[in-house]
Amino acid sequence: MKKINLLYSTLVATALGVAPFLATPLSATVTHSAKPSTLSFNIANILHNRGLELNAAQKISDEFLGNDEELFSILLENIKNRCSVLSKDEIMNYISNLALQRKSIELDSYSALIKMVHQIKHASPSKETLLELQNIANLNNAYAQVHLI
């Protein structure tokens, strides 16, 4: 009987000691999977602030992003982090305008990135910005290729 109590005590102590380590990856997975919906919500929120009904704005945002919201989010994050002349708000407003007009954008296209900078800044990009955009396009193209596999 004492051996069984000792066994149960050891089992409970082990379970209590290991439980926090097992729970940590689950919360990280939940946080990562929630990120794409944030982009959709942000676009819908911008459209809603411009006067659209929230349900209509969310529908437009979902249609714009399609099935590859996670990839789109990664590519957009590369632009935000690596393009020195554009702010996050400028990029999100531009993307929201495209969604509202039901236009698409290829974030791995060098020419599309140049067009985006030109339309946001109303000026031709500098040589430094063109180099940044070329690097972003190459990086985004690599992400898109890996995502297709």
C-alpha positions as CSV (number, residue, x, y, z in Angstrom):
1,M,0.0,0.0,0.0
2,K,2.9,2.4,0.8
3,K,4.5,1.7,-2.6
4,I,1.2,2.6,-4.4
5,N,0.9,5.9,-2.4
6,L,4.6,6.7,-3.2
7,L,3.9,5.9,-6.9
8,Y,0.8,8.2,-7.0
9,S,2.7,11.0,-5.2
10,T,5.6,10.8,-7.7
11,L,3.2,10.7,-10.7
12,V,1.2,13.8,-9.4
13,A,4.4,15.7,-8.6
14,T,5.8,14.9,-12.1
15,A,2.6,16.0,-13.8
16,L,2.5,19.2,-11.9
17,G,6.1,20.0,-12.7
18,V,5.9,19.2,-16.4
19,A,2.5,20.9,-17.1
20,P,3.8,24.5,-17.5
21,F,6.3,23.3,-20.1
22,L,3.6,21.6,-22.1
23,A,1.3,24.6,-22.1
24,T,3.8,27.1,-23.4
25,P,3.9,25.9,-27.1
26,L,0.1,25.8,-27.2
27,S,-0.2,29.5,-26.3
28,A,2.5,30.4,-28.9
29,T,0.6,28.5,-31.6
30,V,-2.7,30.2,-30.7
31,T,-1.0,33.6,-30.9
32,H,0.5,32.8,-34.3
33,S,-2.7,31.6,-35.8
34,A,-4.6,34.7,-34.6
35,K,-2.2,37.0,-36.4
36,P,-3.7,36.7,-39.9
37,S,-7.1,37.7,-38.7
38,T,-5.6,40.9,-37.3
39,L,-4.7,42.0,-40.8
40,S,-8.2,41.3,-42.0
41,F,-9.6,43.2,-39.0
42,N,-7.3,46.2,-39.6
43,I,-8.3,46.5,-43.2
44,A,-12.0,46.2,-42.3
45,N,-11.5,48.7,-39.5
46,I,-10.0,51.3,-41.9
47,L,-12.8,50.8,-44.3
48,H,-15.4,51.0,-41.5
49,N,-13.8,54.3,-40.3
50,R,-14.3,55.6,-43.8
51,G,-18.0,55.0,-43.6
52,L,-18.6,51.4,-44.7
53,E,-20.8,49.2,-42.6
54,L,-18.7,46.9,-40.5
55,N,-20.0,43.6,-42.0
56,A,-19.5,45.0,-45.6
57,A,-16.0,46.2,-44.7
58,Q,-15.2,42.7,-43.3
59,K,-16.5,41.0,-46.4
60,I,-14.4,43.2,-48.7
61,S,-11.4,42.6,-46.5
62,D,-11.9,38.9,-46.6
63,E,-12.4,38.8,-50.3
64,F,-9.3,40.9,-50.9
65,L,-7.0,38.7,-48.8
66,G,-8.5,35.4,-50.0
67,N,-7.1,32.1,-48.8
68,D,-3.5,33.3,-48.4
69,E,-4.0,35.8,-45.6
70,E,-1.0,34.4,-43.7
71,L,1.4,34.7,-46.6
72,F,0.0,38.2,-47.4
73,S,0.6,39.2,-43.8
74,I,4.2,38.0,-44.0
75,L,4.9,39.8,-47.3
76,L,3.3,43.0,-46.0
77,E,5.4,42.8,-42.8
78,N,8.5,42.6,-44.9
79,I,7.5,45.8,-46.6
80,K,6.8,47.6,-43.3
81,N,10.1,46.5,-41.8
82,R,12.4,47.0,-44.8
83,C,11.1,50.1,-46.7
84,S,12.4,53.2,-45.0
85,V,10.2,55.7,-46.8
86,L,6.8,54.2,-46.0
87,S,5.0,54.1,-42.6
88,K,2.7,51.3,-41.5
89,D,-0.3,53.6,-41.7
90,E,0.5,54.7,-45.3
91,I,0.8,51.1,-46.3
92,M,-2.4,50.0,-44.6
93,N,-4.3,52.9,-46.1
94,Y,-3.0,52.0,-49.6
95,I,-3.9,48.3,-49.1
96,S,-7.4,49.3,-47.9
97,N,-7.9,51.5,-50.9
98,L,-7.0,48.6,-53.2
99,A,-9.4,46.3,-51.2
100,L,-12.2,48.9,-51.5
101,Q,-11.6,49.2,-55.3
102,R,-11.5,45.4,-55.5
103,K,-8.0,45.5,-57.0
104,S,-5.3,43.1,-56.2
105,I,-1.6,43.6,-55.6
106,E,1.4,41.3,-55.9
107,L,3.6,42.1,-53.0
108,D,6.4,40.1,-54.5
109,S,6.5,42.2,-57.7
110,Y,9.2,44.9,-58.0
111,S,7.0,47.0,-60.3
112,A,4.0,46.7,-58.0
113,L,6.1,47.9,-55.1
114,I,7.5,50.8,-57.1
115,K,3.9,51.7,-58.1
116,M,2.8,51.6,-54.4
117,V,5.6,53.9,-53.3
118,H,5.0,56.3,-56.2
119,Q,1.2,56.5,-55.5
120,I,1.7,56.9,-51.7
121,K,4.5,59.5,-51.9
122,H,3.4,61.2,-55.2
123,A,7.1,61.2,-56.3
124,S,9.5,58.9,-57.9
125,P,11.5,56.7,-55.5
126,S,15.2,57.5,-54.9
127,K,17.9,55.0,-55.9
128,E,18.2,53.9,-52.3
129,T,14.5,53.2,-52.1
130,L,14.6,51.4,-55.4
131,L,17.3,49.1,-54.0
132,E,15.2,48.5,-50.9
133,L,12.2,47.7,-53.0
134,Q,14.2,45.3,-55.2
135,N,15.5,43.5,-52.0
136,I,11.9,43.3,-50.6
137,A,10.6,42.0,-53.9
138,N,13.3,39.3,-54.0
139,L,12.6,38.3,-50.4
140,N,8.9,38.3,-50.8
141,N,9.3,36.2,-54.0
142,A,11.3,33.7,-52.0
143,Y,8.6,33.5,-49.3
144,A,5.9,33.1,-52.0
145,Q,7.8,30.2,-53.7
146,V,8.3,28.4,-50.3
147,H,4.6,28.9,-49.5
148,L,3.7,27.2,-52.8
149,I,5.6,24.0,-51.9
